[in-house]
Amino acid sequence: MVDHLEIETTFEVGAEFEPPRPADLAPGGMDEQAHRLVATYFDTEDLRLAARGITLRRRLGGPDTGWHLKIPWGPDGKREFRAPRGSHATRIPARLVRLASSAARGAALVPVARITTERTETALLGGDGEPLALIADDRVHGEVLLRNGREVRWREIEAELGSGDRALLDAIGRRLTDAGARPSRTGSKTLTLLGDLVPERPARPTGPTADAAVRGYLFDQVEDMLALDPRVRAGEEDALHQMRVATRRIRTVLRGFPAVVGRKAVRPTADALRELAAALGESRDLEVLRERFTARLAELPRRAGGVRLTGDWLTVFDGRLEAARRRAVRSLDGQEYFALLDRLDRLRSSPLNGPRAGKPAEKVLDDQVGDALARMRSAHERALAATDRASRDEAWHEVRKAAKRVRYAASASEPVLGTPAARLRRWAANLQEVLGDHQDGAAALRFIEVSGGRVAAAAPDPVAASASLAALSGAETAVAPYLLAEAEREWESGPKEARRT
C-alpha cells in the first residue's frame, strides 16, 4: 500500500483544442508518452463516495495499474492510496474499504462506472530529470453501469503537480486558459460522467434564527469529523486528537443550547458522542502523558540520590500507547459509529426543535452563553472552597470543563454576537489551557501512584526507573500550586461581566 498527495487542476476543452507546449517551463525538457487506461469505478448504489468527492477505481494500463482510492485532503489536494490490482476484478483491498468507510457506512461497494481514457501525457522535467508537473490530454469514453446507465464522450486536460511548486501549476493553468480551456465544473471524470445521479451535498444552514446559527456550527464540526476519519485511519499525526475535539464540540453544543436543541430528542446522539470521545481519548491521554514525562525528565538533573534518572521505562509505555491507538481506530469500524454519522447528518440537515430555535439568534445565543458562564462561576466558587488536594483537583477539573463549554458556546455564537463572544472564547481558551496543564499533572501523579510500580518492574533498569518516577512525582507535586495560582490570575484577567456573581 502506497499513498501520495495529489494536487491537480482539470480543464474542459473541445475536440479541436490545440494544447500549448510550455517548453520554457521545463528546464530538463519534455517527455511525451501515450497510454490507454481502462478503469472500473466502485461506489455504493446510491453513490455515497461520489457525494463526498471520493473515487475508488481499479485501473488497467499506464504506469500505475492497480487500485486507486482518492480522498479530499485539505483545501486543494487529494490523498491517493494505491494497492496492486490483484487477480480478482471486484475484490477491493480491505484497507481501501476501511479508508472510505465513513462515506460508505457499511453499504456494499459495487461497480458503478467504466471509463476508458486515451491519454497523451507530457512531463515537464527539471534539471535532474524528475517530472516537475504532468499535463494529460485525455479523450474519454464513460459508461454508467447502474440501472439508469448511459454513455458519455468528452475531452479534458489535467495538470498535475510533480516535484515543482504551486506557482508552476498556476502558470500551466494560465497557458491552458489563454489557449481556450475552461476550468472543469466537476473536477473529476466520475462526476462528469455520473452528473445529476450524484446526491447533492447538504447545504450549510444560514439565516437570522438561533436554529440556523447553531446548526451552522454543528454543520462545520460534522464536516471536520468526516474529513478527519480517513486521516485517523491512515495514522496521520494529531488526527485522532482533532477528531476527539470535534466530537466534544458537537456534544457540548447539543447540551449547551437547550433553548435551541431539544435535549430529549438528541440524548441518544449525545450519549453516542460521549462514548466515541472516550474511545478516542484513551490513546490521546496516554500520548499526553508520554509527552509530559519526556519534557519533565529533560528539566530534571541527570542523577538524584546517586541514581541515574532515565527514560528507558517509556518503552513499556509505548506498548500501551500503540495498543490504545489500535483500539481507537477499531472504534470507527462498527455499525454504532456509522449510525452516529447518519444521526449527525440528519441533525444538521433538519430544523432544531428547541423552544426558542425559531427566534432571532442574537438574544437567544446571548442568554445561552450567559447560562454557560453562570455554571462556570459556580464551579469556580466550589474550587476556591475546596480544602484537600483530591477535592481541589476535582473542583478545578470541573472549572476546566465549564470553561470548555463556555469556549465552544462562544465559538458557536461568535458569528452572531461578534467581539464580545470572541473575547469570551479567547479568555475561556486561555483558562482551559492553564487548567489543562494542571489536570495533566494530576493525571501524571495518578498514573505514577497506580501503575508506576508495574512500569518500573518491567523496565530495563528497575532501580533507575523507580528513581525517575519518584523524581517526576515530586516535580508534579511541586508545580501544581503554581499552576493553580496562574489559573486564578487568568480568571481575574477575564471580562468583568463574565466573572461577576
Buried (B, 14 or more C-beta within 10 A) or exposed (E): EEBEEBBBBBBBBEEEBEBBBBEEBBEBEBBEEEBEBBBBBBBBEBBBBBBBBBBBBBBBBBEEBBBBBBBBBEEEBBBBBBBEBEEEEEEBBEBBBBBBBBBBBEBEBEBBBBBBBBBBBBBBBBEEEEBBBBBBBBBBBBBBBBEEEEEBEBBBBBBBBBEBEEEBBEBBBEBBEEBBBEEBEBBBBBBBBBEEBBEEEBEBBEEEBBBBBBBBBBBBBBBBBBBBBBBBBBEBEEBBBBBBBBBBBBBBBBBBBBBBBBEEEBEEBBEBBBBBBEBBBBBBBBBBBBEBBEEBBEEBEEEBEEBEBBBEBBEBBEEBBEEBBEEBBEBBEEEEBBBBBEBBBEBBBEEBBBEBBBBEBBEBBBEBBEBBBBBBBBBBEBBEEBEEEEEBBBBBBBBBBBBBBBBBBBBBBBEBBEEBBBBBBEBBBBBBEBBBBBBBBBBBBEBBEEBBBEBBEBBEBBEBBBBBBBBBBEBBEEBBEEBBEBBBEBBEEBEEEBBEE
